[in-house]
Amino acid sequence: MKNLLIELNKRKFRKWTTIYISTSITIIGVANVFSGRYNWPTYIFDILVIALLFGFASTLIIIWFHGESKNQKINFSEIFIHTIIIAGLLSAIFFSVDFGTKKAGNLNKKTIAVLPFSDFNETKENEFFADGITDDILTQLSKISELKVISRTSVMKYKNSKMNLEDIARELGAGSILEGSVRTSGNKIRIVSQLIDASNDTHLWSETYDRELNDIFNIQSEISEKIAEALNSKLLPLEKEIIESQYTENFDAYLYYSKGRHEYFNYSMEENEKAIEFFNKAIKIDSNYALAIAGLAEAIEQKVLKYNGNVELYDSAMNLSKKALKINPNLPEAYKSLATAFNGLGKEDQSLLYYRKAIELNPNYWDAILNYGQILLSKNKFDEAFYWISKAQKLAPDNLIGLISLSIIYKNLNCYSNAIDWATKALNLQPNKTFVSFLNSHLAELYLNTGEFSKARKYFRKTVELDTSWSAYWYLGGKIEISAGNFNKAKTYLDKYLKDSTNYPEYYYAYVLLKNGKTETANNILQKELKSYLEYFQNEKQINNTYYISLAEIYAILNDKEKAFEWWQKGITNDYLDIKRITQFPYFDNLKSDARYFKMLKLMNSKINDLKRKIEIHSPNSIVC
């Protein structure tokens, strides 16, 4: 050891390593500055760091072999070691550096992301104003049918971000990026905006606007039209008319509207109440401010949907929406709020009509598109729902409801790998506790249906750890153990469930009791369930198609094969397609010896394949398993 230290000192090891490390830190610092200033791709920075690390190893070899001035010859050992280092460097770059699976250069320039405009005012109390201008320009652009505009919810996470523009474009699937800044002084405003080609970081268009504050509406219209021109997108006459519309001539009313939208998008009960207050102030100043009236309707609806407001508030929202449309018949926001009110009151057909009208006026209205698809999904129109929900997901790629909905559709298509992928993407977004609990339970259901019980139990345990208050989760545990054949464990879970709730069918519990020898109690429950389901079919006009299968399962457990096949057939006729429920659970075991069992499965598979073909018609080139 002592001799080694002497040799290292002779070769000035500390001196050269200190020089190398300090030089490397300087290079990294300079590269960081330039990468931020000139938007270098992040992989350049990654390659630099890896090269410097391997370069350090190479430097150590050079110091050892050539640290003494008398020894300058290169020998075979040194060449061999350097070869290993170079091979390691190339391997590290190849396996560690993300060069981007979706190159910005391959993205459509007519897909545009409007990044939050920077607020260049000294105080941040008017930050809402810069956000409002961003939102207004994004909304104006989204009304141009030839453009695809990424949603506000997806772009706002890049506010004040130092991320490279090419990486942002790749994440959002956008070929063009609009960025800008806002500065106000007295009654003057300066807006700087620039449209950037994400593939090569060149400016497609840029402009600086120095105007009076009251001219803000004309500036927004001009920017939208200039961008359309720069992207060779033709404006239809109605689109041009809508974009050039001025919703109010009162700047103070506009400020209150902008404050209202800012609070609305903060998504909390307290801030939603502030939004309602600001919208009311805007309307008080300008009673014909249709956009503010529609904004008030949306905030009231959000109060019902998210913050336990009284359902009767939908009537108020509906009246406000109709009032806004009387003032401005071409206002997509008012059609959306009207559609939401109808949907909240259970009038789905009217809701679909008005959502479609909102989408016609704003082809990139992602939340209207998503809601439209959601209603179709609730009606089991999976082919149409897939088209609209996929469209919404492309506009708002990190929206949880869109991701979850696609997972549900793929589940109904018997595409469990896809369903699991979409649910996992949603879970990876780290949503709030409620969504995490739901997604864990949803993944447990998916793995249960694929027969992967260890994974199903893993997600079930995660669900229960997060939320022990909802008894339905114990019901899920019971289902897993029934399918796995662990009837004692299933009874333990179902006992916990039945202490607090009877919302789910009890015939599952009866089946477990049968397996545990409790025949009399089980038969009593089965007869009670049978009566309850038959009464449901007599009294209800709109039947949930899962109930056909539930009744078929009860008859199958009772070994009434004819009735079981009869109700199973009715379920298929009414588009029940969850074939995994049939094959994975044991309730139809009594039917497996009958040839009709396999004919019914074949019929279900045939209908699933027909549905996939319909999806291909509605959504060409879509990825369907």
N, C-alpha and C positions, 0 to 999 in steps of 0.2 A: 504493500500500500504506500509506504514511504517513497519507494522508487518511482511509483506511478505519479505521485504528486510532484516529484522532482522533474520528471519528464514533461509533465503538463506545464510547469513553470518555465522550463527551457523553451517550450514552444509558444509562450505568451498566451496561454489558453484563456485566462480571464480577460485580458485586453481585447482579444478578437471576438470573444463571445459577447462582451459588453457592447462593442461597436456594432455587432450584427443585430443584437436585440434592440438597441436604441434606434438604429437605422430602420429596422422593420416597423417599429412603432410609428416612426415619422412617416414612412411610406403608407401605412394603413390610415393614419390621420389625414394625409393629403388626399388619398384615394376616396376616403369618406366624404370629404368636402366636395371634391369634383363630381362624385357620383350623385350627390344630392343636387348640385348646381346644374349638371348636364343630364340628369335622369339616366345614368348608366343602368343597364340591366343588373339585377342583384347577383347573377351568376358570375359576373366579372369580379366583383368583390370577393365572392366565395373562392374563386380560382386563385386570386391573389393571396388570400390567407393560407390556403393549403400549400401553395408554392413556397411561401415564406417558411412554413413549418418544415417542409421537406428540405428546403434550402439550408435550414439550420443544421440538419443532420449531415448534409453534404459539406457544410463549412467545417464541422467538427472533424470530418475525415481529412479535409485539406490541411487543417491545422496539425493534425497528428502526423501526416506523411510529409508535409512541407514546412512545418514550423521552424525547423532548423535550416538556416541559409545554405548549409552544405548539401542538403538532401533535396534536390529539385527533380529527380528522375521519377517518372510515373511507372509503377510496377503493376503486375497483373492483379494483385489483391485489391489495389485501389480501384482499378477499372471495374472489377467484379462488384465491389461494394457500391460504386456509383451507379452501375447498371441496375442493381436491386433498388436503389433509392429512386431512380427515374421511373422504373416500372411501378413502384409503390405510388409515386406521385400521379402518374397517369391513371392508375386504378382508382385512387382516391377521388380524382376529379370526375372520372366516369361514373362511379357509384354514389358519390356524395352530392354532386352539384345538380341542382334542378335547373335545366335549361328551358323549362316551360313546355308542358305537353301541348298547350294550345298557344301557338305563336300569335302575337298581336297582328303580324303581317297577314295571317290567314283569316282574320276577322273582318266582317262586313263594316265598311266605313259608315254605312247608314244606321248602324247600331251605335247609339251615342249615350255616354254617361255624363251627366251634368254634376261635376263635383261641387261641394259647398263653396260658395264664394267667400274669400277672405275678408274679414272686417278690419279695415285699416284705420278706423277711428281710434283715438287715444283712449277713450273709455269704452268699456264693453257693455254698457247698459243698453245700447241699441243693437246688440248682436242679433236680436230677432229680425232686424231689418235686413241684414245681409242674407240670413237664412230665408227670409220671405221672398227676396228677389230671386234667389236660387230656385226656390219652390215654384215661383211664378213662371220663370223661364222654362223650367222643366215641364210644367203643365202645358205651357203654350206649345212647346215642341212636340209633346205627346199627342197633340191633336192633328199632327201631320201624318197622314196614313202611310206615306212612303218611308217614314222613319220608325225605327224601333228604339224606344227610350227606356233606359234602365230606371227602375223605381226609386223614389225618394228614400225609402227605408233601406235600400241596398247601398246608396251612395253616401248617406249621412255618416256612416261609420268611418269614412275617410276624411272627415273634417279634421283639419290641422295635422293630417297624416304626413309623414316624411317618406312614405313608400314611393318607390319608383313608378312613374306613370305607366310604363309598359306592364309592370306587374299588376297594377290596379286594373288596367284594361283586360288583361288575361283573366283575372279573377272574375270580372263582371261580364266577360264575353263581349266587350265593346271595342269597335274598331276606331272610334273617335272619342276624344275627351274634350269637354268644354270646361274651362276653369276661368276664374276671374277674381276681381276684388271690388270692394265698395268703400268709398270714403265720402262723408258728408261734412259740409261746413256751412253753417247758417242755412240758407235756403238753396244752397248749391249741392250738387251731387256729382261725383265722378265714378263711373263704372268702367273698368278695364276688363275686357273679355277676349279670350283667344280659344280658337278651335284647333285641336292638335290631332294629327294623324298618329295614332298609337303605334303604327308599325315602324315608323322611322323618326318620330319626334319632330316632324316638320309642322309648321303652321299652315293650316288650310285657310284660316281667316283670323284676323284680329282687329280690334277697334277700341278706341278710347272715347267715351261719351262724357262731355262736360256740359251739364244741363241744369235747369231749374228742377227742384224737387218735384214740382207739379207735373213735370214732363216724364216722370218715371214710367208711366203706362206706355207711352210712345216708344221709349227706349226698349222696353221688354219686347214689344211687337217687332221693332226693327231688328233686334238681335235674332229673334226666331226666324224671321224671313231671310236674313243674311246667311244664317246657318243652313237653311234649306237650300239656298242658292249655291253655297259652297259645296254642298253634298249632292248637287244635281238632283234635288228632289222637287218635283212639281207640286205646287199648292193647288188644291181644288178650290173652286170659287167659294164654297161654304167654309172651307178651312181658313181661307184668307179673311173672310168676313168675321169668323169667330176670333181669330188671332188679333185682328185689328180692333175688336170691340173694347170699349172702355166701360168697365163695370161700375165705376163711380168717378165723378169729377172732383170729389172732395178728398184731399190728401189725408186729413185727420181721420176720416172714416177708413181709409186704406190702412193707416197705421194701426188702428184698433183691430181691423181684420187680420193683419199680419201677426199682431200679438196673440190673437185668438188661435190662429193656426199653429203658432209656435208652442202654445200651451197644450193644444189638442194633441200634438205629436209627442209630447212628453209622456203620454199614456200613464197617468195616475189620476186617482179620483179627485184629489185636491186641485190639480192643474186642469183637469177637465171642467171643473166648476169655474175656474178663472177664464177658461176659453169661452164658456157660455156667457160670462159677464162681459168679456171684450166684444164678442159678436153682437150682443145686445146694444153696447155703446156705439158700435159702428152703424147699426140699423137706426138708432136714435138720431144720429147725425144725418144719415141718408136712408130714408125709409124705402127707397127703390133700389137699394144695393142688393141685388139678387144673389150675388156670390156670398155675401155675409149671411143672408137669410138661409141659404143652403148649408153654409158652415154651421149655423146654429142648429139646424135640423140634424146634421151629422153628430154634433157634440151631444145632443139630447139622446140620440140613438146609442152612442157610445156609453152614455150613462146607464142605459138599460142593459146593454150587452155585457159590459165589463164591471159595472159598479153597482149592480143590484138595484137599479132604478125601477120604478113602477112601470109595468108593461103598458099601462094606459098612456104613458108618454109617447108611444108610437103614434097615437092619434094626433098629438101636437106636432110631432115631426112631419107627419103626412101633410097636415095643413100648411106648415111652413114651406114644404117642398112644392106644393101646388101653387102657393103664393109666388115663390121664386120663378116658377115656370110661366106664370102669367106675365111677369115682368120681362123675362128672357126665355123664350121657348127653345132656345138652342144651348141651354146650360147643362152640360153633362153632369156636373156635381149635383144639381137638383134632381135629375133623373135617378142618379145613384141613391140619393137619400130617400127618394120616394120608393124605389125598389126595396131598400132595406126596411122601410116601415111596413110595406106590404108583407115582406117575408116574416118580419117579427110578429105580425098578426095572423100568420099561418096561411096567407093567400099567395101561394107559390107561383101560380100561373101569371098573375098580375106582376109579381116580382120579376119573373123572367122577362116579361115584356119590357119593363122599364130599365132593367139592367142592360138589355140588348140595345135599347135606345141610347143609353149612356156610352156604351162601347162604340156605337156607330159614330157618335160625335167626338169621341176620344179613343182611338183604336189602341192606345197604350195604357188605358185606365186599368192597371193591373189588379187593383182590389175589386173593381166591378167585375172584371173577367174571372177572378178567382171565386167571387161569390156566385156568379152565374154557374160556374162549373160545380160548385158545392151543391147547389140545388139539384142539378142534373145527377150528381152522384147520389144524393138522397133518394132520387127516383129510380136508382139502379140503371140509369142510362150511361153505362160505363164508357161506351165508345165516344159519345159526345163530351162527357165529363173529362175524359182523358185529353181530348183536344184542347179544351179551354183551360184546364188546370195546368197542363204542360206549357201552354202559352204564357200563363201568369207566372209560372215558375221561372221561365227564361227572363222575364222582365224583373222579377224579384227573386233572385236565386237563393237568398237566405231566409225566405219566409217560411216559418215553421208549418203553418197550415197547409201551404202548397206541398211541402215535402211529405207531410203526414198523409195528405189526401192521395198523393201518387202511390205511397206505400199501400194504402187501403185498396186502391184500384188494382195494383199488381197482385195483391192477395186474392182478390176476387177473380183474377185471371189465372189463378193457380201458378203464378210466377213468384215463388217464395224467395228465391235468391234476390230478385229485383226489389221485392217488398222489404226485405231485411236491409238491403243497401240504402234505400231511401229513408227508412226509419233511423238507421245508424247515422246518416248525414244530418238528420234533424237533431239527434242526440248530441252530436259533435259540436253543434252550435252553442252548447251550454245554455239552454233556456232556463226559465225560472222553475222553481220546485214543482209546481203543478204539472208543467209540461214534461219534466224529467220523470215524474211518477208515471204519467200516462205512457210515455215512450218506453219505459222499462216494462210496463205491463203489456204494451203492444208487442214488444220484441219477445216477451215470454210466450204470448199467444202464438206468434209466428213460429218460434222454435218448437212449441208444443205440437203444432200442426205438421211440422216436418219430422216429428219423432225424435228430435234432439233434446232429450229430457234434461240432461245435465245443464245445457245452456238455458233451457226454459226455467229450470230451478234457479239458476244464477240471477236471471233478470227478475224473477219473482221475489227472491230474497232482497234484491236492491229496492224493489218497489215497496216492500213491507218496511224496510229500514227507513225509507224516506217518509212514509205515511202509514201509520198503523190505524188511523182513524176511519178510513174508508173500508167498510166491511167487504166490499166487492173484491178486494184484493185476496181475501181468504177464499172466496169462491174460485178465483183463478187458481190458487194453490190446489184446491180440491179437484179441479178439472185436470190439472197436470198429473196428479197422482192416480186419478181414475184411468186416464189414458195409459199410464205406466203400469197399471195393475196393482198399485199399492193401496188397497182399499181401506186398511186401518188408518193410514196416514191421511187419506182423502177424507175419512170421517172426522178426524181431528180438525182439519181445516174447515170443513163444512159446518161442523158444530159451532165454531167461532163465528162463521158468517151468519148462521141462523139466529144467533143471540141478538143481533142488531137489525137484521133485514130479511125480508122475504120478496125482494124485488125480482130476483132471478128464479128460474124454474126450480121447484123442489124435487122434480122427478130424478134429477141427478143424485140427490140424497137418497131417494128411494132405491135407486139402483145399487148404491153402496150398501144399504141395509140388506138388500137381497143377497149380496155377495157375502155379507156377514151373518147370514142365517136369520135375519129379522123379517121373515116373510109376511106376517100379518100386518105389521106396522107399515112395511113397504107398500103392500097392496092398497092399504087405506089411503096413503099419500098419492099413489098412482091414480086411483079412482077420483080423488078430489081434483088432481091436476087435469085429468081427462075432462071432467065436467067443466072446469074453468076455461079450458081452451075451446071447447065446443060452444060455450056461451059467447066467447070472444068472437068466433066466426059468425055467430048469429046476429050479433049486435053492431059490429064494426063494419063500416063501408070501405075504408082504406085499410087493407090488410098488409102487415109486415110479412114479407115472404119467408122469413126465418121461422115464423109460427107454424107454417105447414110442416116443416121438418121436425119441429119440436113435437107436434102431434104424431107424426110418423114414428118418432123415436119412442114415445110412450106406448103406442100400439106394438112396436117391435119388442119392447121390454116385456109387455104382457103376452107376447107370442101370438098376437093377432096379425098374421102375415098379410092377409088380404087388405085390411085397413091400413097397415103400414105402407104397403106398396101404393095404395090409392092416394094417400096424403103425400107420399114422396113424389109421386107423379105430378100432383097439383103444385108442389113446390117448384119442380123443374119447369112446369108450364108457366109459372109466375117468376121465372128467371132466377131461381135459387141455384147458385153455381159453386158453392164452397164444397168442393168434392173432398177436401181433406177432412172436413168435419165428419163426413160419412165414413171414410176409411180409417181415420185415426182413433175415433172413439168406439167403444165396444157396444153401443146401444143397438146397432144393426147386426150384431153377431148371429142372431137367430135367423137372419135372412140369407146368410152367405151360402147356405146349401141349396138355395133356390136359384135357378138359372136367370130369373128376372133381375136378381141383384146386379149381375155383371152387365146385363143389358141397360139397366138404369145408369150405371157408371159410364158406360159407353155413350149414352145419350147426353149425359152431363158434359163429357169431354168434347163431344161434337158441338154442343152449344158454346162451350168456351172457345173452341177453334173458330167458330163463326164470328164470335165477338172480336177475336183478335184480327180477323180479316176486316171487319168493320172499322176497327181502329186504324188499320193501315190505309183504309179509304179516307177517313177523316184526317189522319195525320200521316201522310206519306213519309217514308224514310224514318219513322219513329222506331225506337228500339223496343220491340216487344219480344218476350222470350218465346 
